[in-house]
């Protein structure tokens, strides 16, 4: 067998594994980001409800901007 011989099956398997690993890492990162957004929104809304205050006051207490709250709320995937 020559070192220059092309092994199509090996190439396909290697490309599949590389793509799978990249996709898996991307999914983990997106999941963590989604979790952070959900936590931020839930925290702000819990403070608003439990303290009976408005959005601006809750964000100030949690040291979060209102814009960050809205960005997180917009980025949460709704079922």
N, CA, C and O of each residue as an XYZ file, in Angstrom:
316
protein
N       0.843     -1.165      0.000
C       0.000      0.000      0.000
C       0.897      1.239      0.000
O       1.830      1.334      0.797
N       0.619      2.158     -0.870
C       1.405      3.366     -1.018
C       0.967      4.415      0.005
O      -0.203      4.465      0.384
N       1.909      5.254      0.451
C       1.543      6.335      1.370
C       0.709      7.395      0.663
O       0.120      8.259      1.313
N       0.657      7.335     -0.638
C      -0.104      8.285     -1.426
C      -1.491      7.767     -1.783
O      -2.254      8.439     -2.477
N      -1.804      6.591     -1.313
C      -3.095      6.000     -1.632
C      -4.196      6.736     -0.867
O      -4.066      7.010      0.326
N      -5.261      7.043     -1.564
C      -6.392      7.787     -0.998
C      -7.362      6.826     -0.326
O      -7.779      5.838     -0.931
N      -7.720      7.108      0.913
C      -8.653      6.275      1.656
C      -9.924      7.099      1.886
O     -10.024      7.862      2.846
N     -10.872      6.929      0.998
C     -12.102      7.728      1.041
C     -12.870      7.516      2.346
O     -13.390      8.472      2.921
N     -12.940      6.298      2.804
C     -13.681      6.005      4.034
C     -13.063      6.719      5.240
O     -13.780      7.259      6.083
N     -11.742      6.718      5.316
C     -11.047      7.402      6.407
C     -11.308      8.901      6.357
O     -11.555      9.526      7.388
N     -11.253      9.470      5.177
C     -11.485     10.911      5.017
C     -12.913     11.265      5.435
O     -13.119     12.242      6.155
N     -13.893     10.488      4.997
C     -15.291     10.742      5.364
C     -15.473     10.660      6.881
O     -16.122     11.516      7.482
N     -14.902      9.633      7.486
C     -15.031      9.451      8.931
C     -14.391     10.604      9.684
O     -14.964     11.112     10.648
N     -13.210     11.021      9.253
C     -12.498     12.120      9.913
C     -13.271     13.427      9.791
O     -13.404     14.166     10.767
N     -13.782     13.713      8.595
C     -14.560     14.935      8.394
C     -15.842     14.912      9.219
O     -16.232     15.932      9.787
N     -16.498     13.758      9.290
C     -17.713     13.628     10.098
C     -17.408     13.890     11.563
O     -18.120     14.647     12.223
N     -16.347     13.264     12.074
C     -15.995     13.425     13.486
C     -15.634     14.873     13.809
O     -16.020     15.391     14.857
N     -14.897     15.523     12.915
C     -14.538     16.926     13.140
C     -15.781     17.806     13.152
O     -15.904     18.690     13.999
N     -16.688     17.578     12.236
C     -17.929     18.344     12.178
C     -18.806     18.084     13.386
O     -19.415     19.007     13.927
N     -18.872     16.840     13.807
C     -19.665     16.477     14.980
C     -19.129     17.186     16.216
O     -19.898     17.758     16.989
N     -17.813     17.151     16.405
C     -17.199     17.790     17.573
C     -17.443     19.299     17.562
O     -17.752     19.886     18.599
N     -17.304     19.924     16.394
C     -17.530     21.367     16.300
C     -18.989     21.700     16.601
O     -19.272     22.675     17.297
N     -19.908     20.902     16.084
C     -21.327     21.124     16.349
C     -21.681     20.924     17.807
O     -22.495     21.661     18.364
N     -21.079     19.944     18.416
C     -21.334     19.669     19.832
C     -20.869     20.841     20.693
O     -21.595     21.280     21.586
N     -19.686     21.340     20.436
C     -19.166     22.483     21.190
C     -20.036     23.720     20.977
O     -20.302     24.463     21.921
N     -20.473     23.938     19.751
C     -21.349     25.073     19.454
C     -22.659     24.948     20.229
O     -23.161     25.938     20.762
N     -23.202     23.759     20.291
C     -24.437     23.528     21.034
C     -24.275     23.769     22.519
O     -25.165     24.323     23.164
N     -23.155     23.360     23.058
C     -22.881     23.581     24.484
C     -22.785     25.079     24.770
O     -23.355     25.567     25.746
N     -22.065     25.803     23.921
C     -21.923     27.248     24.115
C     -23.276     27.950     24.032
O     -23.579     28.812     24.856
N     -24.081     27.588     23.052
C     -25.397     28.210     22.907
C     -26.301     27.857     24.082
O     -27.084     28.693     24.533
N     -26.204     26.652     24.572
C     -26.991     26.247     25.732
C     -26.612     27.019     26.977
O     -27.477     27.419     27.755
N     -25.319     27.228     27.167
C     -24.864     28.001     28.326
C     -25.319     29.453     28.215
O     -25.740     30.058     29.201
N     -25.232     30.002     27.018
C     -25.681     31.377     26.799
C     -27.179     31.498     27.065
O     -27.627     32.457     27.694
N     -27.947     30.529     26.587
C     -29.394     30.529     26.813
C     -29.685     30.426     28.310
O     -30.590     31.094     28.810
N     -28.943     29.615     29.011
C     -29.121     29.483     30.451
C     -28.855     30.790     31.177
O     -29.561     31.134     32.125
N     -27.834     31.523     30.732
C     -27.540     32.824     31.341
C     -28.671     33.811     31.099
O     -29.039     34.564     32.000
N     -29.227     33.816     29.887
C     -30.346     34.719     29.581
C     -31.559     34.386     30.443
O     -32.206     35.275     30.998
N     -31.854     33.108     30.545
C     -33.015     32.678     31.332
C     -32.832     33.063     32.800
O     -33.766     33.539     33.445
N     -31.627     32.852     33.319
C     -31.349     33.211     34.712
C     -31.519     34.705     34.939
O     -32.107     35.116     35.940
N     -31.013     35.517     34.027
C     -31.135     36.963     34.161
C     -32.604     37.380     34.172
O     -33.034     38.129     35.050
N     -33.369     36.898     33.202
C     -34.788     37.258     33.111
C     -35.545     36.780     34.344
O     -36.324     37.536     34.924
N     -35.325     35.548     34.744
C     -36.024     35.013     35.915
C     -35.673     35.790     37.189
O     -36.535     36.031     38.034
N     -34.413     36.176     37.318
C     -33.989     36.924     38.501
C     -34.653     38.294     38.564
O     -35.171     38.691     39.608
N     -34.636     39.014     37.448
C     -35.253     40.338     37.409
C     -36.749     40.237     37.698
O     -37.293     41.021     38.476
N     -37.405     39.274     37.070
C     -38.843     39.141     37.259
C     -39.199     38.693     38.675
O     -40.241     39.082     39.201
N     -38.359     37.895     39.285
C     -38.601     37.471     40.674
C     -38.469     38.651     41.633
O     -39.267     38.798     42.558
N     -37.459     39.488     41.408
C     -37.291     40.668     42.256
C     -38.487     41.605     42.081
O     -39.004     42.141     43.060
N     -38.922     41.802     40.845
C     -40.085     42.664     40.592
C     -41.314     42.142     41.339
O     -42.032     42.909     41.980
N     -41.544     40.854     41.251
C     -42.729     40.261     41.869
C     -42.634     40.278     43.395
O     -43.568     40.709     44.071
N     -41.524     39.817     43.928
C     -41.384     39.678     45.378
C     -41.283     41.008     46.121
O     -41.695     41.118     47.275
N     -40.732     42.013     45.445
C     -40.588     43.310     46.096
C     -41.644     44.310     45.629
O     -41.703     45.445     46.103
N     -42.477     43.861     44.688
C     -43.534     44.706     44.139
C     -42.977     46.043     43.620
O     -43.444     47.125     43.976
N     -41.947     45.909     42.754
C     -41.307     47.094     42.176
C     -41.305     46.984     40.657
O     -41.605     45.930     40.096
N     -40.961     48.091     40.001
C     -40.961     48.088     38.537
C     -39.635     47.565     37.982
O     -38.697     47.279     38.727
N     -39.586     47.450     36.661
C     -38.424     46.874     35.976
C     -37.150     47.660     36.256
O     -36.113     47.072     36.564
N     -37.218     48.967     36.153
C     -36.028     49.783     36.351
C     -35.451     49.592     37.756
O     -34.236     49.492     37.923
N     -36.314     49.543     38.751
C     -35.849     49.366     40.130
C     -35.231     47.981     40.327
O     -34.196     47.846     40.979
N     -35.866     46.961     39.765
C     -35.335     45.596     39.895
C     -33.975     45.475     39.224
O     -33.065     44.853     39.770
N     -33.835     46.062     38.051
C     -32.553     46.014     37.344
C     -31.469     46.733     38.141
O     -30.326     46.279     38.191
N     -31.827     47.848     38.759
C     -30.854     48.592     39.557
C     -30.386     47.760     40.748
O     -29.195     47.724     41.057
N     -31.319     47.098     41.408
C     -30.965     46.246     42.551
C     -30.006     45.136     42.125
O     -29.055     44.822     42.841
N     -30.258     44.544     40.959
C     -29.441     43.430     40.475
C     -28.225     43.884     39.673
O     -27.447     43.057     39.198
N     -28.060     45.195     39.523
C     -26.945     45.756     38.761
C     -26.941     45.238     37.318
O     -25.916     44.808     36.791
N     -28.111     45.296     36.711
C     -28.307     44.875     35.322
C     -28.979     46.031     34.597
O     -29.864     46.685     35.149
N     -28.564     46.282     33.373
C     -29.224     47.352     32.636
C     -30.568     46.857     32.104
O     -30.755     45.665     31.857
N     -31.486     47.787     31.935
C     -32.795     47.449     31.366
C     -32.608     46.915     29.947
O     -33.347     46.032     29.510
N     -31.634     47.445     29.237
C     -31.354     46.991     27.866
C     -30.895     45.528     27.865
O     -31.293     44.747     27.001
N     -30.052     45.166     28.843
C     -29.610     43.769     28.942
C     -30.784     42.844     29.251
O     -30.868     41.737     28.718
N     -31.681     43.301     30.109
C     -32.877     42.508     30.416
C     -33.685     42.273     29.149
O     -34.072     41.141     28.859
N     -33.942     43.341     28.389
C     -34.745     43.207     27.163
C     -34.034     42.336     26.123
O     -34.673     41.547     25.425
N     -32.722     42.481     26.026
C     -31.954     41.649     25.086
C     -32.088     40.181     25.465
O     -32.322     39.331     24.606
N     -31.938     39.883     26.761
C     -32.058     38.499     27.223
C     -33.464     37.972     26.974
O     -33.635     36.842     26.516
N     -34.465     38.783     27.273
C     -35.862     38.367     27.095
C     -36.133     38.071     25.616
O     -36.815     37.100     25.290
N     -35.596     38.912     24.722
C     -35.798     38.719     23.281
C     -35.082     37.482     22.749
O     -35.518     36.880     21.768
N     -33.977     37.103     23.403
C     -33.176     35.986     22.909
C     -33.594     34.628     23.461
O     -33.089     33.596     23.019
N     -34.503     34.622     24.414
C     -34.975     33.346     24.938
C     -35.906     32.720     23.902
O     -36.850     33.353     23.430
N     -35.626     31.493     23.567
C     -36.443     30.781     22.575
C     -37.763     30.406     23.234
O     -37.793     29.708     24.247
N     -38.825     30.871     22.654
C     -40.155     30.565     23.170
C     -40.663     29.282     22.499
O     -40.550     29.127     21.283
N     -41.226     28.361     23.302
C     -41.720     27.105     22.716
C     -42.934     27.329     21.850
O     -43.472     26.377     21.284
